[in-house]
Amino acid sequence: MDILITGAGLSGLSTALSLRRANPSHRITILERSSHYRHSSNSPNPSPTSSSHEIGAAINVPPNISRFLCHPSPGRGWGLDPLKQKFVRSEGVLVVNPQTMEQVGEGLDHSRNEEMWEGGALWYAHRVDLHGGLLALILESNEKENGEKDAGANGEWVEGDEESKGVNEKSKGRRKGWVKIEGGKEVIAYNPSTPSLILSTGHTLTADLIIAADGMHSRAPEYVLGHPNQPRMLPDPKLNTCYRFLIPTAEIASDPETKSFLDSDKKEAKVCRLWPDVKGRKRLIAYRCRGGEIINFVVMLRDETNTAKREDWHAPVSKSEVLSKLSDFHPDILAVINKATDLKSWPLLYRPPIPTWHKDRLVLVGDAAHPMLPHHGQGGAQAIEDGLALGLCLGDLSSISAPDELEHRLNLYEKIRRNRASAIQVMSNAGFDEEAPAELEGYLKEEGWVGGVPKDMKEIVEFEYGPDVVERTVRVMKEEVDAGWEVPSGFFPGFERQ
């Protein structure tokens, strides 16, 4: 199939990788708004270490995806080596009183995650390192299938040529597939039935299928639903503002005023620490990433002056504002925050689950389908689950497959993913230590979850980490497509441990 993917973030790359592994004949072009990839039309794609355009700071890689993304065994793992990418393995979550710095309760134990969740650990990663790892797997797949390192090895075209021709026209006579990334391509409109899309340059591109993976600000949902899925502010006392910043661990360790923030036994190096102030409607979260070299900090709070109507991850915020909001926290915490140099503010706006993820031959993945608040660290994970499932559902299709069969497969993709992602989307409106939203019950029933609404952190973790997207996809494909259906050979190559 000739496939256009809009967006080269985590959802776009994971979808492209799954499609490529499921069927090496698919011809996949990723259109990325950022100009970071502009040079890639006529030369090899950028190296994994050059994926610095990816926004954000640190990200959770939880067991529900690490069990297939990071598993070393052939037949079980996609091949991403977490230690090579400098992920930090979590051993738990500690809840700490923000005024006294004393531990509250037992927290969560993640030290036995791989045993409990079928090989899946909880990892903390810098977002750029996860993005770079996925990009490296795509490049390896291109090299393996085509015998060349150039991601454009199946016939390069000059910048602009792809804008004057449909993808189908360019690919005539080509037998091998590819994954290409084209930078500087902003999509402003879609036509689900053709299907086609229009770039900001005015050029139109066509394909057999268009996959919108361009985030919560994607225009694609409007073309699927017939109206925009507008963001909204959650009512009080829900938290509506997030501050993010990174601080090098060495800077904290070298200062006598802040080194006590790091435990002498390095226990904190392997856990996520949560300082909740429920009465004050605010909380601080901190954990290490990039091999422990950096500590990621997230502050979430209720700010009644926040009237934002649109999400913005790049908005700067002054250090003095952050310190003022947390002025009643322990002095050791404030001393550490005082070391931050690049602080960003992010309005926490909620978009509700939508009733369908596709129309005709336009389909949504990741934040374009189910934008999530960061309380549970599942946004990236759910996007990667989407990508894996969609790629497997479309693995044996081609450009000559019947339209009805493509529609059937897109319905199966939604059957596998939509209710689960919608439930986690709703659940993510509250923290692990907060009461789950009442509206969650309806989505859980549709999902077939028999455990009821989660009542505590342990039950939330069971719902989010337990279900296996690979197992579910295989079951649905056997039931709905072919009883003999199997995961394609080579889909899970694994990797050699370093």
C-alpha positions in Angstrom: 0.0 0.0 0.0 1.0 3.6 -0.5 0.6 5.2 2.9 1.0 8.8 4.1 1.6 9.4 7.8 1.3 13.0 9.1 3.7 13.6 11.9 7.2 12.1 12.8 6.6 12.0 16.6 6.3 8.8 18.7 3.0 7.8 17.2 4.1 8.4 13.6 7.4 6.5 14.0 5.8 3.6 15.8 3.1 3.2 13.2 5.6 3.4 10.4 7.8 0.8 12.1 4.8 -1.6 12.6 3.7 -1.2 9.0 7.2 -1.7 7.7 7.7 -4.8 9.8 4.3 -6.3 9.0 4.7 -5.8 5.2 8.1 -4.7 3.7 6.2 -3.8 0.5 4.3 -1.0 2.0 5.5 2.4 0.7 5.3 4.8 3.7 6.0 8.5 3.5 6.0 10.5 6.8 5.2 14.2 6.4 6.6 16.2 9.3 5.8 19.8 9.9 9.2 20.5 11.4 12.0 21.4 8.9 14.4 19.2 10.9 14.0 16.5 8.2 14.0 18.8 5.2 17.3 17.4 3.9 16.1 13.8 4.0 14.4 13.8 0.6 17.6 13.5 -1.3 19.9 11.9 1.3 19.7 9.4 4.1 17.4 10.1 7.0 19.0 11.8 10.1 20.8 9.6 12.6 18.9 8.6 15.7 20.9 11.1 17.8 19.7 14.0 15.7 16.1 13.6 16.7 16.4 16.7 18.9 13.4 18.3 17.4 11.2 16.0 19.5 9.5 18.2 22.1 9.1 17.4 25.8 11.4 16.3 28.5 11.2 12.8 30.1 8.6 10.1 29.4 7.4 6.8 31.0 8.0 3.6 29.0 5.6 1.4 31.0 5.3 -2.4 31.0 2.3 -2.4 28.6 4.7 -1.4 25.8 8.1 -2.3 27.1 7.1 -6.0 27.1 7.2 -5.8 23.3 9.2 -2.7 22.6 12.3 -3.5 24.8 12.2 -7.3 25.1 15.5 -8.8 23.8 14.1 -12.2 22.7 13.4 -12.8 19.0 9.7 -13.4 18.5 8.8 -11.1 21.4 10.6 -7.8 21.1 10.7 -5.0 18.5 14.4 -4.6 19.2 14.8 -1.4 21.2 17.6 -1.8 23.7 16.6 0.4 26.7 20.1 0.5 28.2 21.6 1.6 24.9 19.1 4.4 24.8 20.0 5.3 28.4 16.6 4.5 29.9 16.4 4.2 33.7 14.7 1.2 35.1 12.1 2.1 37.8 11.9 0.2 41.1 8.9 2.0 42.4 7.1 5.2 43.3 7.6 7.0 46.7 5.0 9.4 48.0 6.7 12.1 50.1 5.2 14.9 52.3 6.1 18.2 50.6 6.4 20.1 53.8 8.3 17.6 56.0 10.1 15.4 53.3 8.9 12.3 55.2 7.7 9.3 53.2 4.0 8.7 53.2 2.7 5.1 53.0 4.4 2.3 51.1 4.1 3.8 47.6 4.4 1.4 44.7 6.9 -1.4 44.2 8.0 -1.8 40.6 11.1 -3.9 41.3 9.3 -7.1 40.2 7.6 -5.7 37.1 9.2 -7.9 34.6 8.0 -11.0 36.5 4.5 -9.6 37.1 3.9 -8.1 33.6 5.3 -10.8 31.3 8.7 -9.2 30.7 7.7 -5.6 30.9 9.6 -3.2 33.1 8.8 0.4 33.8 11.5 2.6 32.3 12.1 6.4 32.5 13.4 7.9 29.3 14.3 11.2 27.9 11.8 11.7 25.1 14.5 12.3 22.6 16.2 9.0 23.5 12.9 7.1 22.9 12.3 8.9 19.7 15.8 8.2 18.5 15.5 4.6 19.3 12.3 4.2 17.2 14.0 6.1 14.4 17.0 3.8 14.5 14.7 0.7 14.3 13.1 2.2 11.1 16.5 2.8 9.6 17.6 -0.8 10.4 14.4 -2.1 8.8 15.1 -0.1 5.6 18.6 -1.3 5.5 17.7 -4.9 6.0 14.9 -5.0 3.4 16.6 -2.9 0.8 20.3 -3.6 1.4 21.0 0.1 1.6 21.3 2.6 4.5 19.5 5.3 2.6 15.9 5.5 3.6 15.2 6.9 0.1 17.0 4.0 -1.6 13.9 3.0 -3.6 14.2 5.8 -6.1 14.9 9.3 -4.7 13.0 12.3 -5.9 13.9 15.9 -5.8 12.5 18.3 -3.2 9.1 19.4 -4.4 8.6 16.6 -6.9 6.5 14.7 -4.4 4.2 17.7 -4.2 3.4 17.7 -7.8 2.6 14.0 -8.0 0.4 11.6 -6.0 2.2 9.0 -4.0 0.6 6.3 -6.2 2.1 7.8 -9.3 5.6 8.0 -7.9 5.6 4.4 -6.8 4.4 2.8 -10.0 6.6 -0.1 -11.0 8.4 -0.2 -7.7 8.4 -3.5 -5.9 10.2 -2.8 -2.7 8.8 -0.7 0.1 10.3 2.0 2.2 9.8 4.5 5.0 10.7 8.1 4.0 10.5 11.2 6.2 9.9 14.5 4.5 10.4 17.6 6.7 8.8 21.1 6.3 5.4 19.6 5.3 2.5 21.2 7.1 -0.8 19.6 6.4 -3.8 22.1 6.4 -6.7 19.9 5.0 -7.8 16.3 4.4 -10.1 14.5 2.1 -10.9 11.2 3.7 -12.7 9.7 0.6 -10.0 10.3 -2.0 -8.0 10.0 0.2 -5.8 13.1 -0.1 -4.3 15.9 1.9 -3.4 19.5 1.2 -0.1 21.0 2.3 0.4 24.6 3.3 2.1 25.1 -0.1 -1.2 24.4 -1.8 0.0 21.0 -3.2 -2.2 17.9 -2.9 -0.9 14.4 -2.1 -2.9 11.2 -2.5 -2.4 7.7 -1.3 -4.2 4.4 -0.5 -4.5 5.4 3.2 -3.7 8.5 5.3 -2.8 8.1 8.9 -3.0 11.2 11.0 -0.3 11.1 13.7 0.3 14.8 14.1 -0.8 15.2 17.7 -3.6 16.9 19.6 -3.5 19.9 17.3 -4.1 17.8 14.2 -6.8 19.0 11.9 -7.7 15.4 11.0 -10.3 14.8 13.8 -12.5 17.5 12.4 -12.6 15.6 9.0 -13.4 12.4 10.8 -16.0 13.8 13.2 -17.4 16.6 11.1 -16.5 19.1 13.8 -13.4 20.0 16.0 -12.8 18.2 19.3 -12.2 21.4 21.2 -10.1 21.4 24.4 -11.7 22.4 27.7 -10.6 23.3 31.2 -11.4 20.7 33.8 -13.5 22.1 36.7 -12.0 22.9 40.1 -10.4 21.1 42.0 -8.8 19.4 38.9 -5.2 20.6 38.2 -5.0 22.8 35.1 -1.3 23.9 34.9 1.9 22.0 34.4 5.5 23.3 34.7 8.4 21.2 33.3 12.2 21.5 33.7 15.3 19.3 33.7 18.3 19.7 36.0 21.6 17.8 35.6 22.1 15.4 38.6 25.7 16.5 39.0 24.7 20.1 39.6 22.5 19.0 42.5 25.1 16.6 43.9 27.9 19.1 43.8 26.1 21.8 45.8 26.1 21.3 49.7 22.7 23.1 49.8 21.0 20.6 47.5 22.9 17.3 47.7 20.6 16.1 50.4 17.9 15.9 47.7 19.8 12.8 46.5 19.9 9.8 48.8 23.3 8.6 49.9 22.2 5.0 49.1 21.0 6.2 45.7 17.5 4.7 46.3 16.0 7.8 44.8 17.9 7.2 41.6 15.7 4.3 40.8 12.3 5.6 41.8 9.8 8.3 40.9 9.1 10.6 43.8 5.7 12.3 44.3 5.2 15.2 46.6 1.4 15.8 46.7 -0.3 18.7 48.4 -4.0 17.7 48.0 -5.3 20.6 50.1 -3.2 23.1 48.2 -4.2 21.5 44.8 -0.6 21.0 43.7 2.1 18.4 43.4 5.7 17.9 42.4 7.0 14.8 40.6 10.7 13.9 40.0 12.6 11.0 38.4 15.9 10.4 36.6 16.4 9.8 32.9 19.3 9.6 30.4 21.2 7.0 32.4 20.6 8.9 35.6 22.5 12.0 34.4 19.3 14.2 34.4 16.4 14.6 36.8 13.1 15.4 35.2 10.8 17.7 37.3 7.0 18.1 36.8 4.9 20.5 38.8 1.1 20.3 38.5 -1.3 22.6 40.2 -4.6 24.5 40.0 -4.2 28.1 38.8 -7.4 30.1 38.7 -5.7 32.7 36.5 -5.1 30.1 33.8 -7.6 30.9 31.0 -5.8 29.1 28.1 -7.9 27.9 25.2 -5.1 25.9 23.5 -2.2 23.7 24.6 1.3 25.1 24.3 4.3 23.1 25.4 6.9 25.8 24.6 5.6 28.7 26.7 8.3 29.9 29.1 7.6 30.5 32.7 9.8 32.4 35.2 11.5 30.6 38.0 10.1 33.1 40.4 6.6 32.1 39.5 7.2 28.4 40.1 9.0 29.1 43.4 6.1 31.3 44.4 3.5 28.6 43.7 5.4 26.2 45.8 6.5 28.6 48.5 5.2 26.4 51.3 7.1 23.3 50.1 10.2 22.2 52.0 13.3 24.5 51.6 15.3 21.6 50.2 12.8 21.3 47.3 12.9 25.1 46.6 16.7 25.1 46.7 16.8 22.4 44.0 14.2 24.2 41.8 16.3 27.3 42.1 18.9 25.6 39.9 16.5 25.2 36.9 17.4 27.3 33.9 14.8 26.5 31.2 11.3 26.2 32.6 8.2 25.6 30.5 4.5 26.1 31.3 1.8 23.8 29.8 -1.9 24.4 30.3 -3.6 21.1 31.1 -6.7 21.0 28.8 -9.0 18.0 28.4 -10.4 16.7 25.2 -13.0 13.9 25.7 -12.9 10.5 24.0 -14.4 10.6 20.5 -16.8 7.9 19.1 -14.8 6.9 16.0 -11.1 7.1 14.9 -11.6 6.9 11.2 -13.6 7.9 8.2 -13.2 6.3 4.8 -9.5 6.1 4.3 -8.3 8.6 7.0 -7.5 7.1 10.4 -6.2 8.6 13.6 -3.4 7.4 16.0 -1.8 8.8 19.1 -2.8 12.2 20.4 -4.7 12.9 17.3 -7.1 10.2 18.4 -6.9 10.3 22.2 -5.0 13.2 23.8 -4.2 12.6 27.4 -3.2 14.6 30.4 0.1 13.5 31.9 -1.0 12.2 35.3 -0.5 8.5 34.5 2.4 8.8 32.0 0.4 6.8 29.4 0.2 9.2 26.5 3.2 8.0 24.6 2.6 4.3 25.5 -1.0 4.4 24.2 0.3 6.0 20.9 2.8 3.1 20.5 0.1 0.6 21.2 -1.9 2.2 18.4 0.9 2.0 16.0 1.6 -1.7 16.7 -2.0 -2.7 16.4 -2.7 -0.7 13.2 0.4 -2.0 11.4 -0.5 -5.6 12.2 -4.2 -5.1 11.1 -3.0 -3.8 7.7 0.0 -6.1 7.2 -1.4 -8.3 4.4 -3.2 -5.6 2.5 -2.0 -3.9 -0.7 -3.0 -1.2 -3.1 -5.3 -3.6 -4.9 -7.1 -4.8 -1.8 -10.9 -4.3 -1.8 -12.1 -1.0 -0.2 -14.5 -3.0 2.0 -11.6 -5.1 3.3 -9.6 -1.9 4.2 -12.7 -0.6 6.0 -13.0 -3.9 7.9 -9.4 -3.7 9.1 -9.8 -0.1 10.3 -12.8 -1.2 12.2 -10.8 -4.0 13.8 -8.1 -1.5 14.7 -10.7 0.5 16.6 -12.1 -2.7 18.2 -8.7 -3.5 19.6 -7.7 0.0 20.7 -10.5 2.6 21.1 -12.2 1.6 24.3 -9.0 0.9 26.1 -7.4 4.1 25.1 -10.6 6.1 25.9 -10.7 4.6 29.4 -7.1 5.6 30.1 -7.8 9.0 28.6 -10.5 9.5 31.1 -8.5 8.0 33.9 -5.6 10.4 33.2 -7.7 13.3 34.4 -6.7 12.5 37.9 -3.5 11.4 39.6 -2.6 7.9 40.7 -3.4 8.8 44.3 -6.7 10.5 43.5 -10.2 9.1 43.0 -10.9 7.9 39.5 -13.5 9.9 37.5 -17.0 8.6 37.7 -17.5 8.6 33.9 -14.8 6.0 33.7 -17.2 3.2 34.5 -19.0 3.4 31.1 -15.7 3.0 29.2 -14.6 0.1 31.4 -17.8 -1.8 30.7 -17.4 -1.3 27.0 -13.9 -2.5 27.3 -15.1 -5.7 29.1 -13.1 -4.9 32.2 -14.5 -7.0 35.0 -12.5 -5.4 37.8 -14.8 -2.3 38.2 -13.5 1.2 38.6 -10.0 1.2 40.1 -10.0 2.2 43.7 -6.3 2.8 44.4 -2.9 2.9 42.7 -2.5 -0.9 42.6 -5.8 -1.4 40.7 -5.0 1.5 38.3 -1.6 -0.1 37.6 -3.3 -3.5 36.9 -5.6 -2.0 34.4 -2.9 0.1 32.6 0.0 -2.4 32.7 -1.8 -5.7 32.5 -3.5 -6.0 29.0 -1.3 -7.2 26.2 -1.9 -5.4 22.9 0.0 -8.0 20.9 -2.1 -10.8 22.4 -5.3 -8.9 21.8 -4.4 -8.1 18.2 -3.6 -11.7 17.4 -6.9 -12.8 19.0 -9.0 -10.3 17.1 -7.2 -11.1 13.8 -7.8 -14.8 14.3 -11.5 -14.3 15.1 -12.3 -11.7 12.4 -9.9 -12.4 9.5 -8.3 -15.8 9.5 -8.1 -18.5 12.2 -4.6 -19.3 11.0 -3.4 -15.6 11.2 0.0 -15.2 12.8 2.3 -12.3 13.5 4.5 -11.9 10.4 8.0 -13.4 10.5 10.6 -10.8 11.5 8.1 -8.5 13.1 9.8 -9.1 16.5 13.5 -9.5 15.8 14.7 -8.7 19.4 18.2 -7.6 20.1 21.5 -8.7 21.6 22.1 -7.5 25.1 25.1 -5.2 25.4 
